[in-house]
Every structure is written in structure tokens, then in C-alpha cells.
Amino acid sequence: ELFVPSLEVISDKLKLSPDVAGATFMAAGGSAPEFFTSLVSAFAPEPSGVGISAIVGSAIFNVLFVIAACGVAAPGTLQLTGYPLGRDSVFYLIDLVCLMVFFGFVTPGQVDLWEAAVLFLLYIVYCIFMAYSSTVEEKLARRGDEHRFQKLDKNRNNQLSSDEIGADADFLEAMKEADTNHDGKLSKNEVKVYLKSL
């Protein structure tokens, strides 16, 4: 009841971006039960597989059930972008492959100190990447918008006419606001300025 709100206050005081706060303090708050379950099972007189089962099982629960429950409970349609899902899925896949290789092949049935260090280092890399995640997302979005523009620009004059834009509903809607010189065409610069304003 008080743990997660306390983490939110700490994140605000440290001026962490939502991505970094989510990857560090909020993740720690949500995963604290699995962490302590794993810790207890690791130091038990006879270590059990409960720890790894709790960690992997809770991750699957979070990915499937929690996201589905949020979608059902939301008052309207959730507006999501593909970037955070793709970003986190790539890191999650890399971590799971490393865990599978370590636990299944390199040292079957156990995780050695160096393997744990590699997994911890991957988490540090993820946190560092999260600090620059919004910049990466903006660059990818710009590249995607550039590609869309080039695809629509059939006559390669760096301008989109209403006929060319007709194939893209988003640009057609943007035509009203983005066409600052009112010539009935969108230049590459007008599109860039418009997209930055969104």
C-alpha cells in the first residue's frame, strides 16, 4: 500500500524519466515478492526451483494477464505504440536466451557467479538504454515518417500533392494544418514541423 507510492516519490525527487523509473524503482516494487521468494529459496538448506519458477512465472503473468486486465479495466481504448513493446521484448528475449543457455547448457541446473554477473550487467545495460530510450524512439519515428513521405512522393519532387496524400489518411488530415503556405501541397519541411508539433 505504501511501498509503490514511496517509490514514485523517490523517482520524482531524483527527476527520473518515466522509462528509467519504470525500469528501476517501479520494477523493483512490482518484483519485490519474487525477489524475496527467490532469496529465501536460494539460501534454504536444500535449494529449490521455486525461485526461478517464481521469477519466470511472474514475468509471464505480468506480460499476459496484467496487460490484458488493464485493457479490460480501462474506460476506453488504450492508445499504445509499438516501440515500448518492441524495445522491452528484445531485451526480454536476450535475457531469456542467456538464462536458458546458462541454466540449461553451460552449467546445467545452476547459475554460477559469473553467469549471474552477466545477467546483472544486461540489466544495467537495459537501464542505461532506458535513459536514452525517448531519443531513440524519436529518431526511429523520424526515420519512419521520412520513409512514409518518400513512399507517397511518387514524382520525387519533395512535395506531396493532395492526390499523393490521398493514400495516407494521417497525412491527409495533416494537410489542413501543416500546409502553412497554403499552396495545396506539403513540403518535407512542412511535414517535419507538423510532426514535431504533435
C-alpha positions in Angstrom: 0.0 0.0 0.0 2.8 2.4 0.8 5.7 0.8 -1.0 4.9 1.7 -4.6 3.8 5.3 -3.8 7.1 5.7 -1.9 9.0 4.6 -5.0 7.0 7.1 -7.1 8.1 9.9 -4.7 11.8 8.8 -4.9 11.6 8.7 -8.7 10.1 12.2 -8.8 12.8 13.6 -6.4 15.5 12.0 -8.5 13.9 13.5 -11.6 13.9 10.1 -13.4 12.2 9.8 -16.7 9.1 7.5 -16.7 11.1 4.9 -18.7 14.0 4.9 -16.2 11.7 4.9 -13.2 9.7 2.0 -14.7 12.8 0.0 -15.3 14.3 0.6 -11.9 12.2 1.6 -8.9 8.8 0.6 -10.2 10.1 -2.7 -11.4 11.7 -3.3 -8.0 8.4 -2.5 -6.3 6.4 -4.9 -8.5 9.0 -7.7 -8.3 9.8 -7.5 -4.6 7.8 -10.6 -3.7 9.5 -12.7 -6.3 12.9 -11.3 -5.3 12.4 -12.3 -1.6 10.9 -15.7 -2.6 14.0 -16.4 -4.7 16.3 -15.2 -2.0 14.7 -17.4 0.7 14.7 -20.5 -1.7 18.4 -19.8 -2.7 19.6 -19.8 1.0 17.3 -22.7 2.1 19.2 -25.8 3.4 18.0 -27.6 0.3 17.7 -25.0 -2.5 14.6 -25.5 -4.6 13.4 -24.4 -8.1 10.7 -22.2 -6.5 12.9 -19.1 -7.1 13.4 -19.4 -10.8 9.8 -20.6 -11.2 8.5 -17.5 -9.4 10.6 -15.2 -11.5 9.8 -16.6 -14.9 6.2 -17.3 -14.0 5.6 -13.8 -12.7 7.1 -12.3 -15.8 4.7 -14.3 -18.0 1.8 -13.3 -15.7 2.8 -9.6 -16.0 3.2 -9.8 -19.8 -0.1 -11.6 -20.4 -2.5 -11.2 -17.5 -1.7 -7.7 -16.2 -1.7 -6.1 -19.7 -5.0 -7.9 -20.5 -6.6 -6.8 -17.2 -5.5 -3.2 -17.9 -7.2 -3.4 -21.3 -10.4 -4.7 -19.8 -10.5 -2.3 -16.9 -9.7 0.8 -19.0 -12.7 3.1 -19.6 -11.8 3.5 -23.3 -9.5 2.1 -25.8 -5.8 2.1 -24.7 -3.6 4.0 -27.1 -0.3 2.2 -27.2 2.7 2.5 -29.5 4.7 -0.4 -30.8 8.1 0.9 -29.7 8.0 0.2 -26.0 6.7 -3.3 -26.6 9.4 -4.0 -29.2 12.1 -2.5 -27.1 11.2 -4.5 -24.0 10.6 -7.7 -25.9 14.1 -7.5 -27.5 15.7 -7.1 -24.1 13.5 -9.8 -22.5 14.3 -12.2 -25.3 18.0 -11.7 -24.9 17.8 -12.2 -21.2 15.7 -15.4 -21.5 18.1 -16.8 -24.1 21.1 -16.1 -21.8 19.2 -17.7 -18.9 18.3 -20.7 -21.0 21.9 -21.2 -22.2 23.4 -20.7 -18.7 20.8 -22.8 -16.8 20.3 -25.5 -19.5 23.7 -26.0 -21.2 26.7 -24.1 -19.7 26.2 -25.1 -16.1 23.0 -27.4 -16.1 20.7 -26.9 -13.1 22.7 -24.0 -11.6 23.7 -20.4 -12.2 27.3 -19.6 -11.3 28.6 -16.3 -10.1 29.9 -15.2 -13.5 26.6 -16.1 -15.1 24.7 -14.0 -12.5 27.1 -11.2 -13.2 26.4 -11.3 -16.9 22.6 -11.3 -16.2 23.1 -8.3 -13.8 25.2 -6.5 -16.4 22.4 -7.0 -19.0 20.0 -5.3 -16.6 22.4 -2.4 -16.2 22.7 -2.1 -20.0 18.8 -2.1 -20.1 18.6 0.7 -17.5 21.2 2.8 -19.4 19.4 2.3 -22.7 16.1 3.4 -21.0 17.8 6.7 -20.1 18.1 7.3 -23.9 15.0 5.5 -25.0 12.9 8.5 -25.8 15.8 9.9 -28.1 16.0 6.5 -29.9 12.2 6.4 -30.3 12.2 10.0 -31.8 14.9 9.1 -34.3 13.1 5.9 -35.3 9.9 7.8 -35.7 11.6 10.5 -37.8 13.1 7.8 -40.0 9.6 6.1 -40.3 8.0 9.4 -41.2 10.8 10.1 -43.8 10.1 6.7 -45.3 6.3 7.3 -45.4 7.0 10.7 -47.1 9.3 9.2 -49.8 6.8 6.4 -50.4 4.0 8.8 -51.0 6.1 11.2 -53.1 5.6 9.5 -56.4 7.1 12.2 -58.6 10.1 12.7 -56.3 9.8 16.5 -56.1 10.0 16.5 -52.2 6.4 17.7 -52.1 3.1 15.8 -51.6 0.1 16.9 -53.6 -3.4 16.1 -52.4 -3.6 13.2 -54.9 -0.4 11.6 -53.5 -1.6 12.2 -49.9 -4.9 10.6 -50.6 -3.2 7.2 -50.0 -2.4 8.1 -46.4 -5.2 9.2 -44.0 -2.8 10.7 -41.4 -1.1 13.0 -43.9 -4.5 13.9 -45.5 -5.7 15.1 -42.0 -2.4 16.9 -41.5 -2.8 18.7 -44.8 -5.2 21.2 -43.3 -2.8 22.3 -40.5 0.6 21.6 -42.0 0.2 23.4 -45.3 1.5 26.7 -43.9 2.0 28.4 -47.3 -1.5 27.2 -48.5 -0.3 26.0 -51.9 -2.2 22.7 -51.6 1.0 20.7 -51.2 3.0 19.5 -48.3 6.8 20.0 -48.5 9.1 17.8 -46.5 9.9 20.7 -44.1 6.1 21.4 -43.5 5.7 17.7 -42.6 8.6 17.8 -40.2 7.4 21.0 -38.5 3.9 19.5 -38.2 5.1 16.1 -36.8 7.3 17.9 -34.2 4.2 19.8 -33.0 2.3 16.6 -32.2 
